[in-house]
Each structure stands twice: as structure tokens, then as C-alpha cells.
């Protein structure tokens, strides 16, 4: 994604060059915007602009995104359009839109299976697609209001968070048949798999807890209270460092939980109403995208999480995906430079 998309400019070369400079400046503003109020202790966002890719569809809400890093394919849930947008981030173009996923929220690319999974929230279903062709393979029933997704590679299982249902639906990733349900006892946030401990971890936002689940027995082994965290929703796991990062959307806080003792290692302020988290393990860098459009970037050093920058990236920029190969980050927004949907691309500064 090299440069913003503007209409062709006719006339002398100097005017064309001016247009290119203005386009670059617009993208630069998106990736290096001013700090967001008092919540930014360390300066503006440590990002550099790479480009902006126009996305198809209307200006309605995007939800989760998932990247197949090996193939360079990014899948973006376009919720109100009932479709997933597939982008080849290496070739810098939209491959296709995958339709007929009613109120799609969660998306999950599993490259090992060449499959994409999406939650059809309005239909209470999880849908499997061929990642290469976009062809629908099968559907399976879920609980009420399926949202986020995670993959358990040891059992070849897809875990579906049923937000208002307060449960996890477990589905065989191959044959798309239900394997069981885990009751959480409250409204559910996001789910993640910790490969080192072979446990599923769920933010139970209705109880301000973290649920630790045995994926073989489908039972809750432990409930970890999260003091100082109101309504835990977003979650991502750092298995090598035995950490869990959880975004608390009602008090704009990120808490870090140490899996060795299940204590809160620390907490950091983030943007208002944090939603999607993405972690780059090679750079030890965590991205927290908020509904307010604020992006907060934090780094892990010596088991301590510190904020390196926070600012308003773009309106409704509450989704982030990170490429572990190039370390670039991607942000789908309903309105880019020209007012149409766009995918912002930035690199670590």
C-alpha cells in the first residue's frame, strides 16, 4: 500500500508532484496523529505511514480482522455489509468480498487448514470458507450472539465466544460439527488459546473475570478476578512470556495477567472503550485499538508493560492486525482520505 489513492492530476509535473506530497501527508497524519489528551505520557504514535488501500462497500462498521501471515492474506469483517473483505497485503489489492455472513463479527484465518471462519452473529452460526477461493464449506450452530473466535490446534477445534449467551461453543474445525459447550456464568468477552499451558482463556466481561478452561474436558478450571478492570472484553495471549493482555472497556484500562501466579502484573490507561488487541512478539509490542479511534502502543520489557505512545488514529479505528513478518499494522476504517472505506497501513517507528 504505497501512497494514498487520489484522482489523476493533469497539468505540469510540479502539480502532480504536489498532489503526491499532499497524499503522503494525509497518510502520515493518520499514522502519526497528535496525542490523545492526558492519556499519552510518552508522545505521539511511534508509527510511520506506508499507505492507504481503498476498500469496497459502504461506510458501515468494520469489526474484527485476521491475518494469514504466511500467505499475506488479511480478512476483514464488514459487519453491516454482511461480508468479509479479503486483501492481499503483499500485492496491495482487494482479492474478493465473501458475502452472506449475516452481521459478521469475528473472523479467523487458519492457514494450516486453508480455511477462514466467521461468526454470522444474526444467525447464531459459525461459517467455514475455503481461504483460497472464498467458497463456503459448511455452517454450524452456536449460542446467542457469537462474536470472537480462537483455534485450538491440538484438537483441531474452533472456539466461538457467545457474548450475550455467556458460553463458548466448541466446533470441530474440519467437519464443522459441535463438540460441546462451556458455560461461563456471565456475558463473554474474547477467547484465546495458550499453547504452552494448553488452556483456553476467556475474558468474562459479565463477571470482571478471566476464565481458565481445560479444552479437553471442556470445564472451567479457575476463575481469576480482575480488580481494577471493568468489563474485560479484548484479550490476547503472550505464551512464551506467560502473560495475558486484557482490555477493560468500561474504564479504558489494559491489565496484564501473569499466568505463573494469576496475579495482575500491571495496568495501563488506554483509549476510551478499547476493543481489539494485536501483539507483535518479535518486537514485544502491543497495539490496543479503541472505539474512540485512539490507538495505544505499549512495549513489554523485563516483564513490565509501558506505554510508548497514544493518539487518535482515525474515527472508528477500533480494529488492528499486525503482520509478524514485516511488523506492519493494518487498520480498516469506514472513511479514509477520500471519504470511502479504506485500509490504513503503518510500520513501526
N, C-alpha and C positions, 0 to 999 in steps of 0.2 A: 504494500500500500504506500506508494511513493508519490506524495503530493495530493492536495485536495482536488476535488473534481469541480471545475468551473467551466462555463460555456466557452467555446473557442473565441479568441480575441483576434480581431483583424486589425491591420494597420502596421505601423512601423515596429521594428524589432524591440525598441525601447519600451513600447506599451505592452508587448507580450511579456517581456521580462518583468515589468512592473506587476502584471497580473499574477505571474508565478510567485513573486515575492510576497504579494498580499495573501495568496493561497497558503503559502508556507507559514505566514504569520498567524493565520486563522487556526491552523492545526496546532501551532506552537502554543497558542493561548489555551487550547483545550488540555494539553498535557502539562502545562506549567502555570496554571492559573494562580491567582492570588490566594494567600492563606485564608482558611475559613474561620474567622472570628478567633476567640481566645483558645480554641481547642488545638491550635497549632503551635507547639512550643519550639519547633526546630526549623521553621522556614517553609518555603513553598515546596511543591511536589518535586522530588528528585527523579524527574522523568524527562525524556527528550521525545519530541514528536517524530513519528515516522510517516504517517499518512492517514487518509480517511477514505473508506470504500463505501459508495452508495449501496444501500440495501433495498430490496424490493418491498412492496406493500405500503400500508398506510402508517400514520403516526401513532398508532396504538402501542400499548405496553409490550416491551420485551421482558422475558423472565430469565430463567437460568440459561447458562451456556456450558457446553462441554467440548473439550478438545481431544482429538486423537493425535497426540504429539508425533507419533511415528509417521503418520500419513499426512500430517499438516492439514487436517480437516476439522473445522470448527462448526459446531451445531448450535444454533441459537433458537430458543423458544420464542416465537412471536405469538404471545398469548391470545390476544383478542382477534388475531387473524386466523387462529386455529391451525397454525402451520409451523414447521421448523425450517429455518433458513440454513442451508449448508454452504459454507465458504471454504474455498481452498486458500489458505493463508500464505502458502508458498508461491502460488501462481497469481495471487491477488485478484480473485474473481469469485463471483457467486456461482456455485455449481448448479443448484436447484433449490426449489422450495418443496417441502414434503407436506402435503395437505391432509385434511380430515383428522386432525387430532384436537378434539373439542376442548377449548380452553387449556391448551398445553402449558404446563408449568415446568416440571422437571424434564431435563434431557440428560442422557448419559451415553457416551460413546465407549464401547468396549472393543478396542482394536483387536484383541486376541480372538474374538468371536466374529469380527467383521459385522458387528451389529450396533444399532442405535436403539436406545429405549427412551420412551417418552411417556409422561403421565397425561392422559386425557381426563383432566380433572372434572369436567362437566359430566362425563360418562362413568366416572369411577372405574377407570381401566388403566392398565399399563400396556403400551403397544410396542412391539418389536419390529424393526426395519432392517433391511439389508443396507449396510453402510455404503457400499459401492454404488448401488443402483437406486436407493431410496424406496425400494419396493416394500410394502407392508408384508410382514411374515405371519404375525399372529397377535391376538389380544388376550389378556387375562383380567379377571375381575380383581378389584382392590377393595379397600374400605372407603369411608367417606372422605372426600376431598384429598385425593392423592397429590402429593407435592414433590418433595425431593427424592433422589434415588442414590443407591450405592450398590457396589458389586462385591460379592464375596467369592473370590477366585477359587478357594479350596473346595467349595461346594457347588460352584457354578450357579450361584443364586443371585437374583436381583432383590434388593430390599427397597420397599416403597413406603415412604412416610405418609400416613393418612392424617393430615393435620387436624381437622376437626373431629375425626373419628378417634383420635388418640391411640392409634395402633400402628404396627408395622406389618405389612403384607410381604411374605417371602414367596418368590416365584422362581421356578426352575428356568434359568436363562436360556436353555436350549429348547425344551418342548413347551415352554410358557404355560406350565400348569402350576397352580398354587401348591406350596409346600407347607404352609402354616401361617399363623398369625400370632403376634406378640402384643399383649395389652400393656400400655404404658401408664395408665391411670390418670392421664391428663392430656391436654392438647399437645400435639407433637411438633417439634421443630425439625431440623435437618439430621440426617443419619450419615455416619462414616464408618469405614472398616479399618481397624488397626491390625496390620498383618503380623506384627511382632507378637502381640498377645493373643491373636486370633479371636478378637472380640468386636462386636458391633457397638458403636457409641451413638447415642441419640440425645439431642437436646430436647428435654421435655418442658416446653415453654409454659404449659399449664400448671406446673409444679415448681418451676425455678430449680430444676434438677438436671443432672446428667445421668442417663440410664446406661449401665454396662450390661450387655447381653451376650449370652453364650449362643453362638449361631448354630451349633449342632443340636443343642437341647431346646432352643427357642424359649429360653427362660431369662428373666431379669436376674442377674447375679448380685447387682449392687446399685443403689441409688445414691448419687453424690450430690449433696446440697451445694448450691452456688450462692453464698452470701455476697451481696453487692451486685448481683446480676438479676435484672428484672426482665422476664420474658425471654429466655435464651432461645434464639432461633437459628442463626447461621452457625455452621460448625465445619472445621476441617482438622485433619489429624496429621501430626508430625511423628510418624512411627519411630524413626531412628533416635529421636531425642526424647521419646516417651512423653509427648506433650499433646494436649488437645486445645485448640483455639476456639472460643465460643463468643459469638456476638450477641449482646443483650440489647434488644431493640427498643425497649421502653425506657432505658436510662443511658443510651448511647455509650456503652462500655464494652470493651473487649476484655474477657478474662482468659487467663492461661492456666490450665489444669495440668498438674504433674501426675502422670499415671503411676509413678512409683509409690506415691502415698495418698493420691486422690485429694490433694490439697490445692487451693488456688495459689499459684506461684506468683501472680501479679495481675494487675488490672490497668488498662489504659483507656483514656477517653477517645472516642471516635466520632464520626459524623452522626447527625441525628437520624434515627431509625436505620441502623446498619442492617444489611441484608446478606449479600453474597461475599464469601471469603475465598481467596486463592492464595496458595503458598508455593513459593519457589524454593525448594530445598537446597539447591546448589548455592543460591545467594543468601539463604536464610532470611528471606524477605517475605513478609505477609502483606497482602492487599485486602483492605476492608472497604467495600463499596456500599454506600448508604442511599436510601430512598431520597434523601435531601439533595443528592448529587455530589455530596462530599466524598472524596477518596482519601483514606488514611493509609499511609505506608509505614510499616513497622519492621524492625530487624531484630533477629534473635542472636545474641552474643553471650556466651558463658551462661546460658540458661536464664538470661534476662531479656525481656522484650522492651524495646524502646521505640518511641515514635521518631521517624526521620522526616516526616512531612505530612501535611494535611491541607486540602484545599478543595474548592468547588471545581470539579472536573467538567461537568455539564449537567443540565437539567435531566432528571430521571436516569442518571448514570449509576444505577444501583447493581449492575452486573459486571463482573470482571472474570476473565480467563487468562491464565498465564501459560506461555509456551516454555516448557523446561529445557528445550534445546537452544532456542535463541534468547530466552529470558525476556521476550517482548510480551506486552499485555494488551488485551483487547476489550473494548467497551462498546457494546451495542447501545445506541441511543435513538429515541424516536425522531429527533430532529437534529441533523448535522449542520454543516456550514450553509447549505442551500435550503434548509428547512425540511428536507426529506430524511427518512431514516438512514442511518449511517453507522459504520463500524470504525471507531477510533482505534488507532494502533500507536503504541508508545514503547520506548525502550528505556531500560534502567539508566538513570543519570548518575 
